[in-house]
C-alpha cells in the first residue's frame, strides 16, 4: 500500500518529518510520512556556535550529550535540552527519542509493533480517516473499515493534528501504553457516529506482499525494510516462472534496515556494488552477494515521492547497474546517515554523520531518484507494459 510507514517520530518533534538512518551493528534507514499526503501505520541553554557539527553533518554529538548532562545536573530534562540542540542545528533528520520511543522504533524494525492495526491518513478536507485495517487485528475485528473518520482518540480530538501525532495517540506513546492497554476511538461513517474501545496487541509488520498475475508476472510490494524482508524478496524471486518478469513496488516505502535492502538487491544482482556511504568522512561500501537468483529476470521498479532512504538506495542501485527500468515519480531524496548516541538519561539521539551514494556516485540526499519513465498517473499499468516488453525481448 503506497505511503504506509511504521517509522513514527516522537510527538515532541514537530518538524514535519523525522527519520532514522542508523549505522551501528546494523545499518538502518527509515522515514515517516507527514510532509506529503500519505498514510502512516501506527505503528521515531547552549551557544549557537556549539550546535553545528562538521560541514554536511548534523549537530555535534559532544554538544548534545553535554547539554543533556548539564540539564540533568540542574534538575531539568536532559531529553528536552538535547532536543533544543538538535533543533538549533537545522538538521531535520537528526532526532531525539526517549528510551521507550527508541525501543518502539527498534521493535518496528524487528518486524512487529504494539497497536490496534490501523493505518491513518488525511482525507481531502484534511481530516483524519482510516486508510486500512490490518486483517485479523483488533480494528478489523471491530468492523473498522477504510474511509471511516477518526475524530478523537481517548477523548483527544484529531482535527488539525499531523498524522504522526495521531499515530502516537493510537499507540499510546506518551502514556507508556503497551500490549493489553485499551484505547477509545471516536468514529464516523456517513451519518453513523460511534465509539469503539480496542485493546492494543502485538502485530506483525507485514512489510512484504507477493502476488502472481495471470500472465505469470510476480508483483513484490515492499512497504518497508524490516528484519527478514530482504530474504522474503529473495524467496519470492526464486519462485518466479521462467520467462516471467518481476514488478518491484517500492512506492511509499519509507526505508528501514539497509542490510535488508542490500539483501533484496542481491536477489537481482550477481554481486557488485550497491552503494557507498561515509561516516565522518570515512568512505565505506555495500556489496550484493554473488549468484542472485533473479539476476537475469526482467525487472521494473515502481517508485514515488514516498520512496525514501534504503528504498531509494535499492532503486538507485538497480537503475545504475542497468538491472531495472524505474517507473513512477521522483523519489523523496533522503540519503543522509544517522548514528544513535545514548544520552545520560537513557534517551537516544540519532545524529547525522554522513551521506550515501548510488553505484555511479550520484548523491540521493536532496536529489532523489529520477525514474527512467515518469508516470504520474496509471504508473502500475505503464510499468506492466514496460515489463511485457522486457520479457518479450529477453
N, C-alpha and C positions, 0 to 999 in steps of 0.2 A: 504494500500500500504506500503510495507516494506520500512522503512527508512525515512518516512516523518517526518518533525519536524517543529513546528512553534516557537520554543524557540530559538531565534536568539540572539547571543551576540552582544554588541556594536561593531562597526567597529574598535574602538580603541583597543579592546582586540584581540591580535593576538597569543594567546597561544594554538590554535588548538582546544580547546573545552572550553566552559564556561557553567555553569549550575546554576540553582536556585533550592534550596530546602528551602522553607521559613516556619518558624514556627511563626505565629502571630495569627491573628483572624482566619486564616485558615492555614492548613498545605499544603505546596507546595513542589513538587519536579519537576525537569524538566531537560532537556538536549538538546544539539544540536549535530547534526552530524557534521563532519568536520575532525575527525581523522580516519574515515574509509570511504570507498566509498559508501555513501548512498546519497539519495536526500533530499533536505530540502525545506520546504514550505517557501515562502516569509513571508513569514509570517512576550542580552539578557550578602628639604634635611632633612632625619631622620636618627637616629642611627640604625645600623643593629640590635643591641640587643633590640631595642624597637619594632621590627616588629612582631616577633613571639608571638602568644598567648599561651594559655595552651597547653600542650602536646597533640597532636592528633587533635588540633583545628587549625583554620586559624589565620590570623593576628588579633592583639588586637584591639578591637573596639575603645578604647580611643586614641590609636596611630593614627588610620586612621582619626578620627574626628579632632584631634589636628593638624595633618599635613594639612588637608583641611583648617582649620581656619587660621593657620599661613600663608599659601599661599595667602589666600584671603586678609589678613591684609597687605601683601606685594604687593598687586595689581596683583597677579598671579592667575592661575587657581586652585581652590580648588579641582576640579574633577581630574585634572592631578596629583596633589600631592597625593590624595587618591589612585589613580591607582598605583603610584610608590610604596607606602607602601604595597599594595596588591601584586604587582608583586614581591617585595623583599621577601615576606613571603614564596614563593614557593608553595602556595596552589592554585592549578589550578581551584578549584571550587569557590573560592571567586571571586567576580566581582564587578565592579563599573559601574553604569548606570546613564546617565543624567536623569533629571526629565521626559523628553519626551520619552526616551527609556524605562524607567520603566513603564510609562503609557501604552506604546505599548505592553509590556510584559503582564501587567495585563489585557489588552483588549483581548489578545490572550487566556489567561486562562479563561476569561469570555465567550469564545466560538466564538469570531469574531476578525477580523483584517482588516486593510485597505491595499489593494493591487490590483493586476490585475488578480490573480488566477493562478499563475504559480508555479509548483514545479520544481526545477532545480537540476542537478547532474553533475558529471564529466563523460565524456564518456571514452572509452578505451584508447584514446590518451591524456586524461587529460583536454580536452576542455569542456566548459560548454554547456550542452544541456538541452532541456525541458524534464522533466520526466513525467509531467502530466499537463493538463489544466483543471481547475475546471469547470465542466459543468455549463453553463449559465453565466460564468464570462466574463469580458472584453476580456481576452486572448482567451477563447473558441469561443466567437462571432466573433473574428477577424480571426478565422481559424488556430490558432497556435496549433500544434499537438505534441505529444511525439516524440522525436528524432530530432526535429528541433534544429539547432545550434543557440545559443545565443552569438553573437560575440561582441556586445557592448550595453551599456545602457546609454542613453543621451550622446553619444559620447565617453564614457569611455570604453576601451576595457576590456573584461572579461578574456582574456587569462592569465593564471598563477595566477588568483585570487582564494582564497578559496571560497567554496560555500557560506559561511556565509557573505562574503564581497559582493557577487553578490546579495544575498537576500536583504542586506541593501540598495544596489543601486535600486533594484526593488521597495522597499518600500519608498525610499527617506528619510531614517532615518536622514542622515546628513544635509538634506536640510529643515527638518521640514515639508516635504510634507505630506499633509493629503488628506482626501476624496475630490475628484474633481480635484486634480492636475494631470498633464499629465506626461507621461514618454515615451521616444522614444526608441524602440528596434531595433537593427540591427540583422536580422535573416537570416538563410540559410537552404535550404532543397535540398540536391543533388546539382544540378547546379544552382538552383534558389537563388538569393540574393535579399532581400527586407527589407524595413524599415516599421515599424508599430508604430503609436502613439496611446497609450492607456490611458484611464482615470482611475485613481485609484478610487476604490469604497469600500464600507463596505461589507465584505464577511463573511459568516458563516464558522466556522472551520470544520464542518462535521467530528467530531472525532470518531464516531461510525457508522459502517456499518453492517447491519444484512441481511443474506441470508439464505434461506432454500433449501437444496438439495433435489433431487428426492426421496432419501431414508428417508427423514424426519430429517436428521441431520441439526442442526442450526449452521451456521458459524457466529460468532460475532467477527468482527475485530475492535479493539480499537487502533486508531492511536495516541491518547494522552488523558490524563485525564483532560479535561476542564470542566467548570461548567455544570452540568447536565448529563455528560457522564455516571456516575455511575448508575443513575436512568434509563438511556437508556438500560444499560445492564440488570438491574432488570426487566424492562418491556419485553425485548426480552426473558429472561429466563421463565417468566410466560407464554409465548405463546408456549413453547416447547411441542411437541406432546408426549403423554405418551409412554414410551419405547424408545424414541429417545434420542440422545446424543447431546452434545454441543462441538464445536471446538472453543476455545477462542484464537484468534490470536493476540499476543502481539509483534510480530516481528516489529522491527523498531520503537517501541513506546518509546519516549524519556522521558516519565514521565508526570508530570502535578500536579494537585491538589491531595494531598494524601487523603483528605477526600473523593474524588470521587473514588479512588482506594479501599478504605475501604468499601464504599457503594457497589461497584462491588463485592467485596469479600463476602459481606452479602447476595448476590444472591445465593451463592453456599455453604455457611456455616450456621449452626444453632447456631449462637453465637460463643463466644470464642475468643481467642487471634489471632490477625492478625500480629502484630509486636510490638516490644518495641523500644524505642529510648531514647537518653539522650540529654539534653540541659545544657551545662556547668556542666556535671556530675550528674545532677538530672534525675533520671530514670522515664520514663513515658510509657504508653501502649496504644495501639489502639485495639479496640474490634469490632467484627462484631455484627450486630443486630441478635436477635434470630428469628427463623422461616423462614429462607431463602427459597424462592420458589423453588430453584433448588438444595437444599441440598442433594437430592438423585439422581440427574441427572448424567448419565455417562459424564465425562468431560476429555478433553485433552487440554493442553495449549501449544501453539506454541511460541517459543522464538528464538532469535538470538543475535548476537553481538550488535545490535542496540536497544535491550530491556534494558531500563535504569530506575533507580530511583524508582518511585512509581510503575512502571510496574514490576520491579524486586521484589518489596515488595509484590505485589499481587501474582506473580508466586511462590515466596518462601513460602508464607503463604499456598497456595493451595497444594503445594508439601509437606510441613512439616505436614500439617493436614491430609494427606492421601486422599485428595479430588480430586486430578487430577494426571494424568500422564503427565509429561512435556517432550516435544519432540522438537528437534532442535539443536542449538549450544549454547555454554556457553554465558551467558549474559554479559553485559558491566562491571558491578561491581561498580556502583555509589551508595554508601549508606551513604553519609555524609549529615549533616543537616546545612542549612544556614538560617540566620535570617537577615531581612532588617534593615538597620540603616540609617536614613535620615541625610545627611551631611549639613553643614551650607549654602551651595549654592543651596540646593534643590535637589542635586543628591542623589542617593541611593547606599549604599554599602551593598552587601549581603555577609556576612562573615560566615565561617564555625564555628559551635559551638558544634557539636557532631555527632553521628552516630546512625543508626538504625540496628536492627537485626530481623531475622525471628523468628517465634514462638519457634523453637528449640534452639535459641540462636546463630545461625550462623550469622557471620558478612558478609554483602554483599559488603562493600566497598573494592575494590581491589581484590575481590574474585569472585563476580558474582554468578549466579545460574547455577549449572551443571545439564543439562537435565537428566531425567531417561533414555531416549533413544536418543543418539546422532545421528543426521541425517543432514549431510552437504548438501546433495542433495536429492531432492524429499521429503522434510520434510512434506509437507502437505499430500502427498499420504501415507507416513508412519503413520502420525497422524490419518488419516481416517481409516487405517487398525486397529490401536490400538483401536480406538473408537468403531469400529464394534465389536471387541472382548469384550470390556467392556459392551456394550449394550446387546450383546448376552448372557453375563453371569450374567446380573442383574436380 
